Every structure is written in structure tokens, then in C-alpha cells.
Amino acid sequence: MAMDGLKLEQRHGKARVRVGRAWRQPNGVSHFAEWNVSIGLLSDCLPAYTHGDNSDIVATDTMKNTVYAKAKESEQPLSVEDFAILLGKHFTSFYPQVTAAIVSIVEKPWERIHIDGQPHDHGFKLGSEKHTTEVTVKKSGALQVISGIEGLAVLKTTQSGFEKFIRDKYTVLPETRERMLATEVTASWRYAFGARESIPAKQLYFTEKYAEVKKVLVDTFFGPVKGGVYSPSVQSTLYDMAKAVLVRVPEVSQVQLKMPNIHFLPVNLPSKDNPVIVKFEDDVYLPTDEPHGTIQATLSRIQSKM
């Protein structure tokens, strides 16, 4: 928006709207989801900024109430992506002045409990990693869907090393072909869908894709059950993981991974009287989380220009 030789870029919304939704089936089986929803609206509301005229403003309290209303209207279990698309479509179609809606959701990892190997009808426990999404819906019908994982903590005790890096007068880190590799993966991936009509009409489609991408990431990090796979660096493993997603999940057009290198330091304990209280033999470590290495990258398909 331009006025008086100035350019204004703005949006407004509601953040951290928490909602839990239970779906109870006639056979006694329940489904449950807990979401933390944030909404941002891009709208033609320049007078609100320049003249104090709020007549084109959608109140953020209204946005909050809409989350609960749309959750109520969702009669069948749905993915965080589908709920975000539902909200985005509502805001861009119901309000003439809203040109685009950006809806971000973090799903709390409630998992169905199993007792004696059998799934419980209505019991759930809290898991670890979180399913996330950010959906942008435009009034034209165009959309962008990004899904992700937060807090995917993985560790392997061997088959990792770090060698032949730059050494200078400040370098004290020894080279090694045997070390612990641990990280907490934050992943996001963008789907190639450009409109709602291009998304497969299948219930919980995005939930299935989330599980598929997660499995690819985990399987690539660890390698085969027997022997695993050697990692020459976090960078190399990150690239292999991102590439595997693009190869095995054709609906994904871009993958971003953040993988901090969480260190487990070798423990050697000497003393004046006993030089070897504890001698490190790839067995006793000091776990640390600060400071840690930060490694991140984005891998995308190169679009043909034919």
C-alpha cells in the first residue's frame, strides 16, 4: 500500500489459539487432536493505519472464535493441513477485503495408547516430535502448503566421524572416524500443489504424507538395521535425508532441514595420584547441549523452463 510517498506493508492476526477436538464414533473409538493455531491476514485496511478507521478490520477476537467454530463444524478427523486450508479459505472468501490468509498450526503429539499390543478405544499418551504446517491461501484460490516436524531427536552411538576439516591455530578438535552422532531435527517441506483442487480428495492425506516423510528421514539417518550407514559429517547426512525425501515423495518440491550437532564429549578422568580414574574407550560421555553446532540447508527440485 502506497500513500504520501511512503510504502506500508502490514498484516494482523491472532496467535497461539489453543483448541482440542475429540471425535467420538458410535463403536466407542475416539480420535483426538490438540492444535495451537496462529492466523495472519493480509487485507485492504489502509484507513485503519492512516485515519484510525477500523471499518475494514477483522477483529482478532473474531479470528479466535472462528477457530473454535470451524473445529466444531469439522465432523470427521482431519489433518492440521486440511484445518489450516479450511480456515484460510473461510477468511479469504467470507471477507471481501482479505486478500490472503497465512495459517500456522502446531499439533501436540497425542498418540493412541496400546495395552497388551492392542490399541485403546479412547486412551492417548503424549509423544515427542510435533507435526507443523503453514498454509497460505489467496483470494484467487492459489495456495501454498508447507508441512514440518519439530523436535525429532535421534542418536546413533557409532558409524559417524569428522575428518579433514580446516585446521588453523585455533583448532583443537581432533579428527575421528568414531564418534556419537545426535541431533534434534527440525524439518519442513513444501508441496507442489498450487491450488486446492490439485490436492487428492482423500481423508487424512496429509497425515499419511507426514508419516511417510518422517519415515524417510529416520530411515536415511540410521541406515540398515544391521550395520547402519556411515556419516562423514552432519552436512552429508542432512543432504542424504533431504534428497531421499525428494526422491521417494514426488509431491514434495522443497525440503529444509535444521540439524544441530548435539555433542557427547568423551570423559577422561585423571588425578594427581591416579592418572586413569576413567579412560575413555568409546563408552562414557558427558552429554551437552550448549554450545552446539548448527547445520541447516534447503534442497529443491530445479523446475524445467521448457
Secondary structure, 3 states (H helix, E strand, C coil): CEECCEECCCCEEEEEEEEEEEEECCCCCEEEEEEEEEEEEEECCHHHHHCCCCCCCCCHHHHHHHHHHHHHHCCCCCCHHHHHHHHHHHHHHHCCCEEEEEEEEEECCEEEEEECCEEEEEEEEECCCEEEEEEEEECCCEEEEEEEEEEEEEEECCCECECCCCCCCCCCCCCECCCCEEEEEEEEEEECCCEHHHCCCCCCHHHHHHHHHHHHHHHHHHCCCCCCCCECCHHHHHHHHHHHHHHHCCCEEEEEEECCECCEEECCECCCCCCCCECCCCCCEEECCCCCECCEEEEECCCCCC
